[in-house]
Amino acid sequence: MSLLRQCFPVVSVIIVIVMSVLDGTLVNVALPSLTKEFDVEPNTAIWLINSYQMVIMMFLLVFAAFGDIIGYRKVFLYGVTVFTIASALCALSQNFEMLVCSRVLQGLGAACVMSVNTALVRLIYPPEVLGRGMSINAMAVAVSSAAGPSIAGLILSALSWHWLFAINIPLGIISFWIGYKRLPRNVSLKKKNVGFWGCLGNVLTFGLMIYALEGFAHHESRVLISVAFVAFLVIGYFYLRSQLNASTPLLPVDLLKIPIFARSIMTSVSSFMAQMLAMVSLPFFFQDAMHFTPVEIGVLLTPWPIATMLTAPIAGRLVERYHPGILGAIGMGIFSAGLFLLYFMPEGSDVADIFWRVMICGAGFGLFQTPNNLTIMSSAPMERSGGASGMLGMARLCGQTLGTTAVAIVFAVMPHTAGARLCLLFGAVVALIAGTASISRVTQKFVNPRNRSRQ
């Protein structure tokens, strides 16, 4: 596939990935406005966020399995269609109930897209330059996650909250048109069936897990949280047992038996947990301890996605020459150093002093993601690209959920200023652990796709 022919399908994938990831963070910023708009309590308004995240987690692996069966292109286009329609419904919502239902539908579309996006990248790019393709995808996810608050602040400063969703409509139409015309098709190498009970077990297991974590973080009824957690353990146990014996598991236990795949998934969870520990706690520190305004806080966080944008493509080229375990360890080491520097930063620091510390974090994160994602996708057989892509998305969402929950727990028992510093320290330690796990992968077998293509 020529460079020009690669660009069109990649643009289609990146547009929707940016939209779906951004929508997970934009509503966070708009939540106070939405709470007043619909006259609901904060613990009720939080379901605008929880419903979206829960549905994605519940259906991500299900749609990944369907991608292996009916084709990644079909699942992707279905997802774009549902996401775009749901975005229009969100923008047109006149009451809280309609907005929540529209967010649920939006989550279904996002789950479709997230489940197969990296599998599509693997189809679009030849093995010898797959690392560069992964760098674009990793850059889109990382930048969208980090830039969400800044973008939301800009939109809300000039327009109403409806535009947070309305902006997706033209972008979704463009993505669908390009994808329909240009996305490659994949042929399933073997016939598979996705059983009803397996899907139900997957939906209940991850739905209950997210409900328990989010409910605990937002101080919901302890009785309901306890019931949900016990149900998660019981249903999750039987679900896991069924997956161990399944010929085509939804939860890719066959892939998790590959040591380098399993370790790369765990480092991905840790990296996104560390990122969320910083991204959620830093605004509170900047506002309470350093007295910056919300708009200024958005500007202070901007160097993070910029640095990620600069380093991710570089990592995509470096991974063609060096083991991804080494690059991942260096990236997490830099990321951890940046978080330690923020932890020790004096409260009277000026903007320039904040900028370079935040930029170090973004640079390290960008250097880590591409090699790690390449390892995950390349260590899976081609016919299991859907399962690997789904697990990659699950790792990101699990890490982000754990990070957000940890911040909520810390803030519940400590003042925001001291709590934010503790979260930065915790994030630095988690990143350091992820870097150590990454360097340990050097001893495990990894065949660079570039070398494999020459064999």
C-alpha positions in Angstrom: 0.0 0.0 0.0 1.5 3.3 -1.1 2.0 6.2 1.4 -0.9 8.1 0.0 -3.2 5.1 0.1 -2.2 4.5 3.7 -3.0 8.1 4.7 -6.7 8.0 3.9 -7.7 4.9 6.0 -5.5 6.1 8.9 -7.2 9.5 8.8 -10.6 7.7 9.1 -9.4 5.7 12.1 -7.7 8.6 13.9 -10.7 11.0 13.6 -13.0 8.7 15.4 -10.4 7.6 18.0 -9.8 11.2 18.9 -13.6 11.8 19.1 -14.3 8.8 21.3 -11.4 9.4 23.6 -12.1 13.1 23.9 -15.7 12.4 24.7 -14.5 10.5 27.8 -12.8 13.6 29.1 -14.8 16.6 27.7 -17.8 15.8 29.9 -15.6 15.9 33.0 -15.0 19.6 32.5 -18.6 20.3 31.5 -20.1 18.4 34.5 -20.6 21.5 36.8 -22.4 23.3 34.0 -24.5 20.2 33.2 -25.4 19.8 36.8 -26.8 23.3 36.9 -28.4 23.1 33.5 -30.5 20.0 34.4 -30.9 20.8 38.1 -29.6 17.5 39.4 -27.3 16.5 42.2 -23.6 15.9 41.5 -23.8 12.2 42.4 -26.6 11.9 39.8 -24.8 14.0 37.1 -21.7 11.7 37.4 -23.7 9.1 35.5 -23.1 11.2 32.3 -19.5 10.0 32.7 -20.1 6.6 34.3 -22.6 5.4 31.7 -20.2 6.1 28.8 -17.2 4.4 30.5 -19.2 1.4 31.7 -20.7 0.6 28.3 -17.3 0.8 26.6 -15.8 -1.6 29.2 -18.8 -4.0 29.0 -18.8 -4.4 25.2 -15.2 -3.7 24.1 -14.1 -7.4 24.1 -17.4 -8.5 22.6 -17.0 -6.2 19.6 -13.3 -7.2 19.3 -14.4 -10.8 18.9 -17.0 -9.8 16.3 -14.2 -8.0 14.5 -12.3 -11.3 14.1 -15.4 -12.9 12.8 -17.2 -10.4 10.5 -14.2 -8.1 9.8 -12.7 -5.1 11.5 -13.9 -2.7 8.8 -17.6 -3.6 9.4 -17.4 -3.3 13.1 -15.6 0.1 12.7 -18.1 1.5 10.3 -21.0 0.3 12.5 -19.3 2.1 15.4 -18.8 5.3 13.5 -22.5 5.3 12.5 -23.8 4.7 16.0 -21.3 7.2 17.6 -22.3 10.0 15.2 -26.0 9.5 15.6 -25.6 9.3 19.4 -23.6 12.5 19.3 -26.4 14.3 17.5 -28.9 13.0 20.1 -26.6 14.2 22.9 -26.5 17.7 21.3 -30.3 17.8 21.0 -31.0 16.5 24.5 -33.6 18.5 26.3 -33.5 16.7 29.6 -31.1 14.7 31.8 -32.6 11.3 31.1 -32.3 11.7 27.3 -28.7 12.8 27.6 -27.8 9.8 29.7 -29.5 7.4 27.2 -27.7 9.1 24.4 -24.4 8.7 26.3 -25.1 5.0 26.6 -25.6 4.8 22.8 -22.4 6.8 22.3 -20.6 4.3 24.5 -21.7 1.4 22.3 -20.3 3.2 19.2 -17.1 4.1 20.9 -16.7 0.4 22.0 -17.0 -0.7 18.4 -14.3 1.8 17.2 -11.9 1.2 20.1 -12.2 -2.6 19.8 -10.7 -2.7 16.3 -8.7 0.5 15.7 -5.3 -1.0 16.3 -6.3 -4.2 14.4 -7.1 -1.9 11.4 -3.7 -0.2 11.8 -2.0 -3.6 11.6 -3.9 -4.2 8.3 -3.1 -0.8 6.8 0.6 -0.8 7.4 3.1 -3.4 6.1 5.1 -5.1 8.9 8.3 -3.2 8.2 6.7 0.2 9.1 4.1 -1.0 11.5 5.9 0.8 14.4 5.2 4.1 12.6 1.6 3.3 12.2 1.3 2.4 15.9 3.0 5.7 16.8 0.3 7.6 15.0 -2.4 5.6 16.8 -0.7 5.9 20.2 -0.1 9.6 19.7 -3.9 10.1 18.9 -5.0 8.3 22.1 -2.4 9.9 24.4 -2.9 13.4 23.1 -6.7 13.1 23.2 -6.6 11.9 26.8 -4.2 14.7 27.9 -5.7 17.5 25.8 -9.3 16.9 26.7 -9.6 19.4 29.5 -7.9 22.2 27.5 -10.2 21.6 24.5 -13.3 21.5 26.6 -12.3 24.7 28.3 -11.9 26.4 25.0 -15.3 25.2 23.7 -17.2 26.1 26.8 -15.6 29.6 27.0 -17.2 30.5 23.7 -20.1 28.1 23.1 -22.7 26.1 25.0 -22.2 22.5 26.2 -24.2 21.2 23.2 -21.2 21.9 21.0 -19.1 19.4 22.9 -21.2 16.8 21.1 -22.3 18.6 18.0 -18.7 18.9 16.8 -18.6 15.1 16.4 -21.3 15.1 13.7 -19.4 16.5 10.7 -16.2 14.7 11.8 -18.1 11.4 12.1 -19.6 11.8 8.6 -16.1 12.5 7.1 -14.6 9.5 8.9 -17.4 7.1 7.7 -17.1 8.3 4.1 -13.3 7.9 4.0 -13.5 4.5 5.9 -16.2 3.1 3.6 -14.1 4.0 0.6 -10.6 3.2 1.8 -10.4 0.9 4.8 -9.0 -2.6 4.0 -11.0 -5.8 4.6 -9.7 -8.7 6.6 -10.6 -12.3 6.0 -11.3 -14.5 9.1 -8.8 -17.4 9.1 -11.2 -19.7 10.8 -14.9 -19.7 11.6 -15.8 -18.7 15.1 -18.9 -18.3 17.2 -19.5 -15.8 20.0 -21.8 -17.5 22.5 -24.6 -15.7 24.3 -23.5 -16.7 27.8 -20.0 -15.7 27.2 -21.1 -12.2 26.1 -23.5 -12.0 29.1 -20.7 -13.0 31.5 -18.3 -10.4 29.9 -20.9 -7.6 30.1 -21.8 -8.4 33.7 -18.3 -8.9 34.9 -16.8 -5.6 33.6 -20.0 -3.7 34.2 -20.1 -4.6 37.9 -16.3 -4.0 38.2 -16.6 -0.4 36.9 -19.8 0.3 38.9 -18.1 -0.8 42.1 -14.9 1.2 41.4 -16.7 4.4 40.2 -19.3 4.1 43.0 -16.6 3.9 45.7 -14.8 6.8 44.1 -17.9 9.0 44.1 -19.2 8.0 47.6 -22.3 6.2 46.6 -24.2 3.8 48.9 -21.8 1.4 50.6 -24.4 -1.3 50.5 -24.9 -1.1 46.8 -21.1 -1.0 46.2 -20.6 -4.0 48.4 -23.3 -6.0 46.6 -21.8 -5.0 43.2 -18.3 -6.0 44.3 -19.4 -9.4 45.6 -21.5 -10.0 42.5 -18.4 -9.1 40.4 -16.2 -11.6 42.2 -18.8 -14.4 41.9 -19.8 -13.8 38.3 -16.2 -13.0 37.3 -15.0 -16.3 38.7 -17.4 -18.3 36.6 -16.8 -16.1 33.6 -13.1 -16.6 33.8 -13.5 -20.4 34.2 -15.7 -20.5 31.1 -13.1 -18.5 29.1 -10.3 -20.8 30.1 -12.2 -23.7 28.5 -13.5 -21.8 25.5 -12.1 -22.5 22.0 -12.6 -18.9 21.0 -12.6 -16.9 24.3 -13.9 -13.3 24.5 -11.4 -12.6 27.2 -8.2 -13.5 25.2 -6.7 -15.9 27.8 -4.9 -17.5 24.9 -3.0 -14.3 24.3 -2.4 -13.7 28.0 -0.5 -17.0 28.1 2.1 -15.3 25.9 4.5 -13.8 28.5 5.6 -10.7 26.6 1.9 -10.0 25.7 0.7 -10.3 29.3 3.6 -8.2 30.6 3.0 -5.5 28.0 -0.7 -5.3 28.9 0.2 -4.8 32.6 2.7 -2.0 31.8 0.0 -0.4 29.7 -2.4 -0.4 32.6 0.2 1.0 34.9 1.2 3.8 32.5 -2.4 5.0 32.1 -3.0 4.8 35.8 0.1 7.0 36.4 -1.1 9.4 33.7 -4.6 9.8 35.3 -3.1 10.2 38.8 -1.3 13.2 37.4 -3.9 14.6 35.0 -6.8 14.5 37.6 -4.8 15.8 40.6 -2.7 18.5 38.9 -5.7 20.9 38.2 -6.6 20.8 41.9 -2.9 21.6 42.9 -2.7 24.4 40.4 -6.0 25.9 41.5 -5.8 25.5 45.3 -2.0 25.8 45.9 -0.9 28.1 43.1 -4.2 30.0 42.5 -4.4 29.7 38.7 -7.7 30.1 36.9 -9.4 27.2 35.0 -8.3 28.7 31.7 -4.7 29.1 32.9 -4.7 25.5 34.1 -5.6 24.3 30.6 -2.7 26.3 29.2 -0.3 24.8 31.9 -1.3 21.3 30.9 -0.8 21.9 27.1 2.9 21.0 27.0 2.0 17.5 27.9 0.1 16.6 24.7 2.6 18.7 22.6 5.5 16.7 23.9 3.7 13.4 23.3 3.0 14.5 19.7 6.7 15.1 19.2 8.1 12.0 20.8 5.5 9.3 19.6 6.6 9.5 15.9 10.3 9.4 17.0 9.5 6.3 19.0 7.9 4.7 16.0 11.2 4.9 14.1 13.4 3.9 17.0 11.4 0.8 17.6 12.5 -0.4 14.1 16.1 -0.5 15.5 15.9 -1.1 19.3 14.0 -3.6 21.5 10.7 -2.1 22.6 11.4 -3.2 26.2 14.4 -0.9 26.3 12.5 2.1 24.8 9.5 1.5 27.0 11.7 1.5 30.1 13.4 4.7 29.1 10.0 6.3 28.4 8.6 5.3 31.7 11.8 6.4 33.4 11.5 9.9 31.9 7.8 10.0 32.8 8.5 9.0 36.4 11.2 11.6 36.6 8.8 14.3 35.4 6.2 13.3 38.0 8.9 13.4 40.7 9.9 16.9 39.5 6.3 18.0 39.8 6.0 16.5 43.3 9.0 18.5 44.5 8.0 21.7 42.7 7.7 24.7 45.0 4.3 26.3 45.2 5.7 29.6 44.1 7.0 28.3 40.8 6.5 30.4 37.7 4.8 29.3 34.5 8.1 28.4 32.7 9.1 26.2 35.7 5.8 24.3 35.4 6.0 24.0 31.6 9.3 22.1 31.4 8.3 19.6 34.1 4.9 18.9 32.4 6.7 18.6 29.1 9.1 15.9 30.5 6.0 13.9 31.6 4.5 14.1 28.1 7.8 13.2 26.4 8.3 10.1 28.5 4.7 9.0 28.0 4.9 9.4 24.2 8.2 7.4 24.1 6.7 4.5 26.0 3.3 4.1 24.2 4.4 3.3 20.7 6.9 0.5 21.5 4.5 -1.0 24.1 1.5 -1.0 21.6 3.7 -2.5 18.9 4.7 -5.3 21.3 1.1 -6.1 22.2 -0.1 -6.3 18.6 3.0 -8.0 17.1 3.1 -10.7 19.7 -0.5 -11.8 18.8 -1.2 -14.0 15.7 -2.7 -12.1 12.8 -6.0 -13.8 13.1 -6.2 -12.7 16.8 -5.6 -9.0 16.0 -9.1 -8.2 17.2 -8.6 -9.8 20.6 -5.3 -8.0 20.9 -6.8 -4.7 19.9 -9.6 -5.1 22.4 -7.2 -5.9 25.2 -5.2 -2.8 24.3 -8.3 -0.7 24.8 -9.2 -2.5 28.0 -5.8 -1.9 29.4 -6.1 1.9 28.8 -9.6 2.1 30.3 -8.7 0.0 33.3 -5.6 2.1 34.0 -7.6 5.3 33.7 -10.3 4.0 36.0 -7.8 2.9 38.6 -6.0 6.2 38.5 -9.2 8.2 38.8 -10.4 6.0 41.7 -7.1 6.4 43.5 -7.3 10.2 43.3 -10.9 10.2 44.6 -9.8 8.1 47.6 -6.9 10.3 48.4 -9.0 13.5 48.1 -11.6 12.0 50.4 -9.1 11.8 53.3 -6.7 14.6 52.6 -6.8 18.3 51.6 -6.5 18.9 47.9 -3.0 20.4 48.0 -1.5 17.7 50.1 -3.5 15.0 48.3 -2.4 16.2 44.8 1.2 15.9 45.9 0.6 12.4 47.2 -1.0 11.5 43.9 2.0 12.8 41.9 4.3 10.7 44.2 2.1 7.6 43.8 2.0 8.2 40.0 5.8 8.5 39.9 6.2 5.2 41.7 3.7 3.4 39.5 5.5 4.7 36.4 8.8 3.5 37.9 7.4 0.0 38.4 6.1 0.0 34.8 9.5 0.9 33.6 11.1 -1.9 35.6 8.5 -4.3 34.1 9.3 -3.0 30.7 13.0 -3.6 30.9 12.3 -7.1 32.0 10.8 -7.8 28.6 14.2 -7.6 27.0 14.8 -11.2 28.1 11.6 -12.4 26.4 11.2 -13.4 22.8 10.1 -10.5 20.5 10.3 -10.7 16.7 10.3 -7.2 15.2 7.7 -7.1 12.4 10.2 -5.5 10.2 12.6 -8.4 10.5 9.7 -10.9 10.2 8.7 -9.4 6.9 12.2 -10.1 5.5 12.1 -13.8 6.5 
